[in-house]
Amino acid sequence: MGKPKRHVHAADQESLTPPDQLSDSQSIARVVKAKGNSNYICELPNKKTILVELESRFRNTIWIKRGGYVLVDLGSMEERSKTGSKVVGEIINIVRDEKAWRKEPYWPKQFVRQTYDESEDDEESTVGKLPPSDSEDEEYGP
């Protein structure tokens, strides 16, 4: 039997609003790849990749896409490394409203928004253009 709707809606609403501040063990990370069994490879702002586990209340409720952002708790990293576990942290929140999260003071400067500047490649771009026709290459002679 599925989860009650109130649990789904609670997880949904919680992931929309960013927290006021982060603790020392929490960090924003970019999702690089899904490993399966609710495990994800994430990239921290210092470019270090880690394996983290999705918190149980988000499993089968909210899906995380590659390149998305999550809030990771690394507080249990020392305990897990002693046991030999490859999982070093837990995803405690998912960034769904990225615009609101980016306004927060704790958003890492390393995660800048990728924008496309059209002025650079105006001359070289062939997007939307037809290939040259054969008739332009041939010379018509008498």
Residue pairs with C-beta under 8 A, 6 or more apart in sequence:
3 60
3 61
7 57
7 61
8 61
10 57
11 57
11 58
11 61
11 62
12 61
12 62
14 93
15 58
15 62
15 93
15 94
15 95
15 96
16 96
16 97
16 100
17 97
17 100
18 95
18 97
18 100
18 101
18 104
19 71
19 93
21 106
22 28
22 71
22 106
23 73
23 75
25 73
25 74
25 75
25 77
26 71
26 72
26 73
26 74
26 75
26 92
27 44
27 45
27 71
27 72
27 74
27 108
28 45
28 69
28 70
28 71
28 72
28 95
28 101
28 106
28 107
28 108
28 111
29 42
29 43
29 44
29 45
29 50
29 52
29 69
29 70
29 71
29 72
30 42
30 43
30 67
30 68
30 69
30 111
31 40
31 41
31 42
31 64
31 65
31 66
31 67
31 68
31 69
31 70
32 40
32 41
32 42
32 43
32 49
32 66
33 40
33 41
33 66
34 40
34 41
34 64
34 66
35 41
35 51
38 53
38 54
38 59
39 51
39 52
39 53
39 54
39 87
40 51
40 52
40 53
40 54
40 64
40 70
40 91
41 49
41 50
41 51
42 49
42 50
42 51
42 52
42 70
42 72
42 91
43 49
43 50
44 50
44 72
45 108
45 109
45 110
45 111
46 110
47 110
50 72
50 74
50 88
50 89
51 86
51 87
51 88
52 70
52 72
52 87
52 88
52 89
52 90
52 91
53 87
53 89
53 90
53 91
54 64
54 90
54 91
55 90
55 91
55 92
58 91
58 94
62 94
62 96
64 70
64 91
64 94
68 94
68 95
69 94
69 95
69 98
69 101
69 111
70 91
70 93
70 94
70 95
71 91
71 92
71 93
71 94
71 95
72 89
72 90
72 91
72 92
73 89
73 90
73 92
74 88
74 89
75 89
76 89
76 90
77 88
77 89
80 87
80 88
81 88
95 101
101 107
102 113
